[in-house]
């Protein structure tokens, strides 16, 4: 089969941010998404115009805010901020706070109602226990590609940085009230769904087309969007989508991840335009890197190349940021890329959550409320 790839401007960006709805007093998840969506439609029709900015997700405790297509990360952040402000005006009125992390620390997954849509019902029916555990939240970044033939090698380039994104965003150490010992429980939970997890890598677009044809023929998927890889091409948008990251608590962190993604995609695109090749690693190295980053977060020692050279992820991130600085300048995202250093300095979400829990005698409700406060006020507060 042949899969068309939509026309897109190189390195344009769009972002998606999944938000949990929690009770403002005790931090428990609340199934308020239908009320939020109804009031968005009534009070902010502009958010559902050409590019709907607020979506309902699998669970009734979740909404997702998305941006239009932008040239710069700064413009995409401003887009998110406007939508967030509109949604918050509604949630404040109904006693709900906004929260984003890789998972909710203590709400019981099996008690969370699912959105009444056929595709979600089919997912739960097929995946059973695993599907009912998906109380997880993430940040997704789309970056435009000007040629379809760039999709697979750019995917390879982002896969090389999988542990960097995972470590920076890791924010799901708790599950059902228990410390899992992992920085990101979400990373290992989400991959239990069919077609989720690490992507298959192909030397060219035809290999991807054969894979999709096989998945459709054998009934594994009904539509191409059911390929839920951590990094995937999105043909209808003409983008590569980076889906590695756990939910992030602040707009600053979302922008930092967006800038790192945009710069790495642009770097890979320039290499390809100059006739170069993107280096790859054996799949067993890639799989190990994912596990190490999920387990150890910013303390992970990661595999850098096919030769098996290793380095602490934070050290390699510092080198990477220095290398990407000229590209960030060209793309107008220098400030946002430097915000990666803020994450390294303050610590990632999983570290922050554990510090809060320790300061409050293990009270995970305080973890949720503190992360919700941070989302509202930002790191500057």
C-alpha positions as a printed Julia matrix, in Angstrom:
381×3 Matrix{Float64}:
   0.0    0.0    0.0
   1.04   3.62  -0.51
   0.68   6.11   2.34
   0.59   9.78   1.42
   2.47  12.24   3.6
   0.91  15.69   3.93
   2.79  18.79   2.85
   4.42  20.47   5.85
   6.95  23.23   6.41
  10.23  21.93   7.78
  10.58  22.19  11.57
   7.23  23.85  12.23
   5.93  22.76  15.62
   2.75  21.8   17.42
   2.35  20.52  20.99
  -0.2   18.5   22.97
  -0.48  18.53  26.78
  -2.62  16.0   28.68
  -4.11  17.37  31.89
  -5.69  15.49  34.77
  -8.67  16.99  36.59
  -8.33  16.74  40.37
 -10.28  17.9   43.39
  -8.81  21.16  44.64
  -8.96  20.05  48.28
  -7.76  16.44  48.35
  -6.1   15.91  44.96
  -8.3   12.94  44.01
  -9.1   12.49  40.33
 -12.55  13.73  39.34
 -14.52  12.77  36.21
 -15.25  16.35  35.19
 -14.17  16.24  31.54
 -17.74  16.18  30.11
 -18.61  19.3   32.13
 -15.39  21.03  31.08
 -15.93  20.18  27.41
 -19.57  21.35  27.52
 -18.61  24.69  29.03
 -15.69  25.15  26.64
 -18.12  24.75  23.73
 -20.54  27.24  25.27
 -18.14  29.85  26.63
 -15.17  29.6   24.24
 -16.42  28.64  20.77
 -13.19  30.08  19.35
 -11.31  27.11  20.86
 -13.32  24.68  18.71
 -12.98  26.55  15.42
 -10.58  25.5   12.63
  -8.17  23.71  14.97
  -9.94  22.47  18.13
  -7.74  23.34  21.1
  -9.37  21.15  23.78
  -9.95  17.41  23.36
 -11.48  14.71  25.51
  -9.34  11.64  26.09
  -9.73   7.99  27.15
 -10.69   8.78  30.74
 -13.33  11.18  32.02
 -10.72  12.69  34.35
  -8.62  14.01  31.46
  -8.61  16.77  28.88
  -5.91  17.53  26.36
  -4.98  20.99  25.14
  -3.32  21.29  21.75
  -1.8   24.04  19.64
  -2.11  25.09  16.04
   0.96  24.84  13.79
   3.64  27.38  14.69
   7.05  28.45  13.47
   8.52  28.9   16.94
   8.27  27.19  20.3
   7.53  30.53  21.9
   4.41  30.96  19.77
   3.32  27.38  20.56
   3.76  28.06  24.29
   1.66  31.22  24.01
  -1.03  29.18  22.25
  -1.04  26.63  25.09
  -1.13  29.41  27.68
  -4.22  30.99  26.12
  -6.08  27.69  26.06
  -4.94  26.82  29.58
  -6.28  30.15  30.82
  -9.68  29.49  29.26
  -9.87  25.96  30.67
  -8.76  27.16  34.1
 -11.5   29.75  34.14
 -13.94  26.85  33.9
 -12.24  24.44  36.29
 -11.79  27.12  38.97
 -15.54  27.69  38.88
 -16.32  24.01  39.51
 -13.71  23.36  42.21
 -11.23  21.46  40.03
  -7.46  21.87  39.78
  -5.28  20.97  36.79
  -2.48  18.45  37.28
  -0.01  16.83  34.92
   2.52  14.09  35.65
   3.22  10.71  34.11
   0.64   9.15  36.44
  -1.59  10.09  39.35
   0.21   9.09  42.56
  -2.66   7.46  44.44
  -6.04   7.35  42.63
  -7.01   3.76  41.86
  -6.88   3.09  38.1
  -9.77   0.63  37.94
 -12.16   3.18  39.46
 -11.7    5.75  36.67
 -14.64   5.95  34.21
 -13.87   5.71  30.49
 -15.16   8.17  27.88
 -18.23   6.8   26.08
 -16.79   6.45  22.57
 -16.7    3.35  20.41
 -12.94   3.43  19.86
 -12.28   3.62  23.59
 -14.74   0.83  24.35
 -13.02  -1.33  21.76
  -9.61  -0.58  23.26
 -10.73  -1.56  26.77
 -12.51  -4.67  25.52
  -9.4   -5.83  23.73
  -6.78  -4.92  26.32
  -8.79  -5.77  29.47
  -6.78  -5.35  32.7
  -3.93  -3.47  31.02
  -6.28  -1.06  29.28
  -8.0   -0.24  32.54
  -4.65   0.72  34.09
  -4.0    3.6   31.7
  -4.28   6.43  34.23
  -1.31   8.09  32.59
  -0.59  11.49  31.07
   1.95  12.73  28.56
   3.26  15.56  26.42
   3.48  15.09  22.65
   5.47  17.26  20.22
   4.9   17.33  16.45
   7.6   18.7   14.17
   7.01  19.22  10.45
   9.02  17.45   7.76
   9.28  18.85   4.24
   9.87  15.45   2.63
   8.3   12.08   3.31
  11.66  10.37   2.84
  12.97  12.13   5.94
  10.44  10.46   8.24
  12.23   7.19   8.98
  15.77   8.59   9.4
  14.46  11.45  11.57
  12.66   8.83  13.68
  16.04   7.09  14.03
  17.61  10.36  15.19
  14.99  10.87  17.89
  15.24   7.25  19.04
  18.92   7.9   19.79
  17.73  10.54  22.28
  14.9    8.5   23.76
  16.54   8.2   27.21
  17.26  11.93  27.32
  13.58  12.8   26.84
  12.49  10.08  29.25
  14.88  11.17  31.98
  14.04  14.87  31.67
  10.29  14.29  31.82
  10.09  11.32  34.21
   7.33  12.14  36.69
   5.55   8.91  37.6
   7.34   7.3   40.54
   4.08   6.45  42.33
   1.34   4.05  41.3
  -1.79   3.33  43.31
  -0.25   4.92  46.39
   3.03   3.0   46.24
   6.52   4.15  45.31
   7.48   1.88  42.42
  11.21   2.62  42.66
  11.08   3.85  39.05
  11.4    7.41  37.8
   8.76   6.67  35.15
   6.19   3.98  35.75
   4.25   5.38  32.79
   6.99   4.4   30.34
   6.61   0.73  31.22
   2.83   0.82  31.65
   1.95   2.39  28.31
   4.0   -0.1   26.29
   1.63  -2.89  27.37
  -0.95  -1.69  24.83
  -0.9   -3.27  21.34
   1.33  -1.3   18.93
   2.59   0.95  21.77
   6.16   1.25  23.01
   9.38   1.59  21.08
   8.96   2.04  17.32
  10.09  -0.43  14.73
  12.79   1.16  12.57
  12.87   0.86   8.8
  15.51   1.97   6.28
  12.92   3.78   4.16
   9.25   4.78   3.87
   8.36   1.65   1.94
   9.27  -0.45   4.96
   6.83   1.56   7.06
   4.14   1.14   4.4
   4.6   -2.64   4.43
   4.3   -2.67   8.21
   1.07  -0.65   8.16
  -0.35  -2.87   5.43
   0.4   -5.97   7.51
  -1.2   -4.43  10.61
  -4.36  -3.55   8.7
  -4.54  -6.9    6.89
  -4.24  -8.91  10.1
  -6.69  -6.7   12.0
  -4.17  -5.45  14.56
  -5.27  -1.89  13.73
  -8.26  -0.4   11.95
  -6.69   3.0   11.26
  -3.09   4.18  11.14
  -3.5    6.38  14.24
  -3.8    3.18  16.32
  -0.04   2.77  15.91
   0.86   4.22  19.32
   4.66   4.15  19.15
   6.65   6.38  21.5
   7.95   8.12  18.37
   5.94   7.88  15.16
   5.36   9.51  11.79
   1.95  11.13  11.36
   1.27  11.06   7.62
  -1.97  13.09   7.69
  -0.11  16.01   9.32
   3.27  15.62   7.65
   5.05  15.42  11.01
   7.18  13.27  13.23
   5.58  12.98  16.67
   7.65  12.62  19.83
   5.46  10.88  22.45
   8.13   9.7   24.89
   7.53  12.22  27.65
   5.64  11.85  30.9
   3.25  14.65  31.77
   4.99  17.88  32.73
   3.84  20.29  35.41
   4.78  23.66  33.93
   4.61  25.49  30.63
   8.34  26.16  30.97
   9.07  22.41  31.03
   6.75  21.76  28.08
   8.49  24.48  26.08
  11.91  23.08  26.95
  10.95  19.64  25.66
   9.45  21.24  22.57
  12.67  23.13  21.84
  14.86  20.06  22.28
  12.61  18.1   19.93
  12.5   20.83  17.31
  16.28  21.31  17.37
  17.05  17.59  17.07
  14.63  17.22  14.15
  16.11  20.25  12.4
  19.64  18.94  12.97
  18.71  15.59  11.44
  16.98  17.32   8.53
  20.11  19.34   7.74
  22.25  16.21   7.83
  19.92  14.55   5.33
  19.78  17.63   3.11
  23.59  17.55   2.99
  23.56  13.89   1.92
  24.57  12.52   5.31
  23.35   9.48   7.23
  21.75   9.21  10.67
  23.61   6.72  12.93
  21.53   3.99  14.54
  21.98   1.59  17.43
  21.0   -2.07  17.77
  17.44  -2.47  19.08
  18.73  -4.15  22.23
  20.69  -0.99  23.08
  17.61   1.15  22.48
  15.45  -1.1   24.64
  18.01  -1.04  27.43
  18.23   2.76  27.26
  14.47   3.03  27.68
  14.54   0.82  30.75
  17.51   2.62  32.32
  15.89   6.05  31.88
  12.55   4.78  33.23
  14.28   3.23  36.24
  16.95   5.78  37.1
  15.81   9.02  35.42
  18.52  11.68  35.44
  20.91   9.25  37.16
  20.8    6.84  34.2
  24.03   5.83  32.49
  22.99   5.47  28.86
  24.39   3.73  25.79
  25.47   6.27  23.18
  26.22   4.28  20.06
  26.46   0.9   18.39
  29.95   0.44  19.88
  28.44   0.43  23.38
  30.05   3.61  24.68
  28.24   4.95  27.76
  27.83   8.21  29.65
  25.68   9.72  32.38
  22.59  11.12  30.65
  22.97  14.56  32.22
  26.55  14.86  30.96
  25.49  13.94  27.43
  22.57  16.35  27.63
  24.93  19.2   28.48
  27.07  18.36  25.46
  23.98  18.1   23.28
  22.65  21.5   24.36
  25.95  23.13  23.48
  25.95  21.46  20.07
  22.36  22.52  19.34
  22.81  26.15  20.38
  23.37  27.48  16.8
  20.31  25.59  15.55
  18.23  26.96  18.43
  19.34  30.45  17.46
  18.22  29.87  13.86
  14.85  28.51  15.04
  14.28  31.25  17.6
  14.1   28.87  20.57
  17.35  29.61  22.42
  15.53  30.61  25.59
  13.35  27.52  25.6
  16.29  25.21  24.9
  18.18  26.75  27.84
  15.18  25.88  30.02
  16.44  22.27  29.79
  19.23  23.44  32.09
  16.57  24.5   34.59
  15.24  20.94  34.71
  18.75  19.61  35.23
  19.38  22.15  37.99
  16.09  21.74  39.87
  15.56  18.07  39.16
  12.88  16.24  37.2
   9.28  15.72  38.28
   9.91  12.34  39.91
  12.58  13.88  42.14
  10.35  16.81  43.04
   7.46  14.49  43.93
   9.62  12.37  46.2
  10.96  15.46  47.97
   7.41  16.69  48.57
   6.3   13.29  49.87
   9.24  13.12  52.25
   8.56  16.64  53.54
   4.93  15.68  54.29
   5.48  12.3   55.92
   4.62  10.34  52.78
   1.32  12.16  52.17
   0.74  11.76  48.42
  -2.22  14.12  48.43
   0.27  16.88  49.15
   2.3   15.72  46.14
  -0.68  16.25  43.84
  -1.62  19.6   45.36
   1.96  20.86  45.19
   2.28  19.87  41.51
  -1.07  21.54  40.81
   0.16  24.7   42.54
   3.33  24.59  40.47
   1.3   24.3   37.28
  -0.7   27.35  38.29
   2.16  29.54  39.52
   5.25  28.27  37.66
   8.79  27.75  38.88
   9.33  31.48  39.35
   6.88  31.47  42.26
